[in-house]
């Protein structure tokens, strides 16, 4: 029996973020940050002191944990935003068309309203901004993965995005159990 390594099982945020080209001074949204802030930490590092990462989550405990990890890393360019992304305009503190880029990791498969989430994220992104989406492969056999019936294929997400004013840029493998997609806000 083959053994699995950490790289086979878990996402590699640095490699995935490299797909976006985040640079110093950017305003970035981490939509569904989670308590481990796995993507917020490298995003904040890349955005630098003149940039900012808006860490959005529906769970206050996740935001509190994420802020604690950010502080432990000595970063001060992150802001917590408590919000339900399924509600348009609910991410108070993030203005319309204010973000240079955004990430949405393992969020769409947790919702019954992925179109609403994409609409709210679209509201916050500048024209031409990139949105990186990573989610579970429909065929992924992992105990921690959501129910296969709730997982979305990248083609479906691309079509939803087109209806909301996104254009597809790139699809890629985000690991053994995940797909990745970059959309551009038009």
Secondary structure, DSSP 8 states (H G I E B T S, - for coil): -----HHHHS--HHHHHTTTT--TT-EEEEET--TT-TTHHHHHHHH-TT-EEEEEES-HHHHHHHHHHHHHTT---EEEEE--TTSTT--TTS-TT-EEEEEEES-GGG-S-HHHHHHHHHHHEEEEEEEEEEEE-TT---TTS--GGG---HHHHHHHHHHHTEEEEEEEE-STTEEEEEEEE-
